[in-house]
Amino acid sequence: MTRQNYIPQPIDTTAIKLPTELEPLVEQMANNVHEVWAAGRIADGWTYGEKRDDTQKTHPCLVPYEELPESEKEYDRQTAIGTLKFILAQGFTISKSPD
């Protein structure tokens, strides 16, 4: 298979419904997704900038999660939801251990 013929085939998770008790976890995971992304960018020499500039390595999303535009938060939420649905689709269960 060549790059030109690559066809993504993600696991179908459309039938998976996240249990209500996992809803708070989505926001926590989304925040962490952003933190991991930002840490990687910063480690690669990127800094905050009002506009993304790949040459200057500046990016407007190098801010705390709370300061992101809603569209960027939603992108991170969808990543978190997709990950949780994948785990459930693979037959795993997710439960919180007692505090």
Residue pairs with C-beta under 8 A, 6 or more apart in sequence:
11 86
11 89
11 90
12 89
13 82
13 85
13 86
13 88
13 89
16 85
16 88
16 89
18 26
18 81
18 84
18 85
18 88
21 96
22 84
22 94
25 80
25 84
25 94
26 77
26 80
26 81
26 84
27 77
27 80
29 79
29 80
29 83
29 84
30 65
30 73
30 76
30 77
30 79
30 80
31 65
31 76
33 76
33 79
33 80
34 61
34 65
34 68
34 72
34 73
34 76
35 65
38 61
38 62
41 59
41 62
42 62
44 57
45 57
46 57
46 58
46 59
46 62
47 57
47 58
47 59
47 62
48 58
48 59
48 60
48 62
48 63
49 56
49 58
49 59
49 60
49 62
50 58
50 60
51 58
51 60
52 58
52 59
52 60
61 68
61 72
65 73
65 76
68 76
84 94
87 94
88 94
